[in-house]
Amino acid sequence: MKLLLDTNVFIWASIDPDRLSPRATREISNPYNQRYVSIASFWEMQIKQDLGKLPLPGRINEYGSAWMKKLAAEMLLIELPHIGKLADLPPHHRDPFDRIILAQAKFGNFDVVSADSSFSLYDIALIW
């Protein structure tokens, strides 16, 4: 299974895994599953840290690679087809980071791991 970790899940899995649901923990830990984190999550984390809304242990470029390695996750870059897929998403909410993660999931047939209940409004496979 290809898992796309939402930003909150990526943070929790990296520094506070007790916040994950049992199912999320099981799927992220499953060595047969592939784990991905969107570059949009890193962008979101840095912006929120700069605004004082997200306390993190330093600059994302200093610890992001270590977190990815710890989770054996791969970076999912934003590509033009992902941007195009945004037009297919219903306007359930306006968060641009969530929307690009959803578009990437739809385009790449990923299961999304997220605690965000608004993701359930979309036609995606959601794990929580």
C-alpha positions as CSV (number, residue, x, y, z in Angstrom):
1,M,0.0,0.0,0.0
2,K,1.2,3.5,-0.8
3,L,0.7,5.9,2.2
4,L,0.8,9.6,1.9
5,L,1.2,11.1,5.4
6,D,-0.6,14.3,6.1
7,T,1.5,17.0,7.8
8,N,0.2,16.3,11.3
9,V,0.8,12.6,11.0
10,F,4.4,13.2,9.7
11,I,5.1,15.3,12.7
12,W,3.5,13.0,15.2
13,A,5.1,9.9,13.7
14,S,8.5,11.6,14.0
15,I,8.4,13.1,17.5
16,D,5.2,12.1,19.3
17,P,4.0,8.7,18.0
18,D,1.7,8.2,20.9
19,R,-0.7,10.7,19.3
20,L,-1.2,8.4,16.3
21,S,-4.2,6.1,16.2
22,P,-3.6,2.4,16.5
23,R,-4.4,1.9,12.8
24,A,-2.2,4.7,11.7
25,T,0.7,3.3,13.8
26,R,0.1,-0.2,12.4
27,E,0.1,1.0,8.7
28,I,3.0,3.3,9.1
29,S,5.0,0.6,10.8
30,N,4.2,-2.1,8.2
31,P,7.4,-2.7,6.3
32,Y,5.4,-3.7,3.2
33,N,3.8,-0.2,3.0
34,Q,5.5,2.6,1.2
35,R,5.5,5.9,3.0
36,Y,5.5,9.3,1.3
37,V,5.5,12.9,2.6
38,S,4.6,15.7,0.2
39,I,7.0,18.6,-0.2
40,A,3.9,20.7,0.6
41,S,4.1,19.4,4.2
42,F,7.6,20.8,4.6
43,W,6.5,24.1,3.2
44,E,3.5,24.2,5.5
45,M,5.6,23.3,8.6
46,Q,8.1,26.1,7.8
47,I,5.4,28.7,7.3
48,K,3.6,27.8,10.5
49,Q,6.9,27.8,12.4
50,D,7.7,31.2,11.0
51,L,4.3,32.5,12.1
52,G,4.8,31.1,15.6
53,K,2.0,28.6,15.2
54,L,4.1,25.4,15.2
55,P,7.0,24.9,17.7
56,L,9.5,22.7,16.1
57,P,13.1,21.8,17.1
58,G,14.8,24.0,14.5
59,R,14.7,24.7,10.8
60,I,13.0,22.1,8.7
61,N,16.0,21.7,6.5
62,E,18.0,20.7,9.6
63,Y,15.8,17.8,10.8
64,G,13.5,17.0,7.9
65,S,15.8,14.5,6.3
66,A,16.4,12.7,9.7
67,W,12.6,12.4,10.2
68,M,12.2,11.0,6.7
69,K,15.0,8.5,7.2
70,K,13.5,7.5,10.6
71,L,10.2,6.7,8.9
72,A,11.8,5.2,5.8
73,A,9.7,7.7,3.8
74,E,10.1,9.2,0.4
75,M,9.6,12.8,-0.7
76,L,6.7,13.4,-3.0
77,L,7.4,16.4,-5.1
78,I,4.6,18.5,-6.6
79,E,4.2,18.0,-10.3
80,L,2.1,19.7,-12.9
81,P,-0.5,16.8,-13.1
82,H,-1.0,17.2,-9.3
83,I,-1.8,20.9,-9.8
84,G,-4.2,19.9,-12.6
85,K,-6.0,17.4,-10.3
86,L,-6.9,20.3,-7.9
87,A,-9.6,21.3,-10.4
88,D,-11.3,17.9,-9.8
89,L,-11.5,18.4,-6.0
90,P,-14.8,19.6,-4.6
91,P,-14.4,22.8,-2.5
92,H,-15.1,21.3,0.9
93,H,-12.4,23.4,2.4
94,R,-9.8,25.9,1.3
95,D,-6.5,24.9,3.0
96,P,-4.0,24.9,0.1
97,F,-1.7,22.4,1.8
98,D,-4.5,19.9,2.4
99,R,-5.8,20.4,-1.1
100,I,-2.5,19.6,-2.8
101,I,-2.0,16.6,-0.6
102,L,-5.5,15.4,-1.6
103,A,-4.7,16.1,-5.3
104,Q,-1.5,14.1,-5.0
105,A,-3.3,11.3,-3.3
106,K,-6.0,11.2,-6.0
107,F,-3.5,11.3,-8.9
108,G,-1.1,8.7,-7.4
109,N,-3.7,6.4,-5.9
110,F,-2.3,6.9,-2.4
111,D,-4.1,6.1,0.9
112,V,-3.9,9.2,3.0
113,V,-3.0,8.9,6.7
114,S,-4.6,11.8,8.5
115,A,-6.4,12.8,11.7
116,D,-8.1,15.6,9.8
117,S,-11.8,14.8,9.7
118,S,-12.3,17.1,6.6
119,F,-10.4,14.6,4.5
120,S,-13.3,12.2,4.9
121,L,-15.4,14.5,2.7
122,Y,-13.2,13.6,-0.3
123,D,-13.3,10.4,-2.4
124,I,-10.0,9.1,-1.1
125,A,-8.9,6.1,1.0
126,L,-8.4,7.6,4.4
127,I,-6.5,5.9,7.3
128,W,-6.9,7.0,10.8
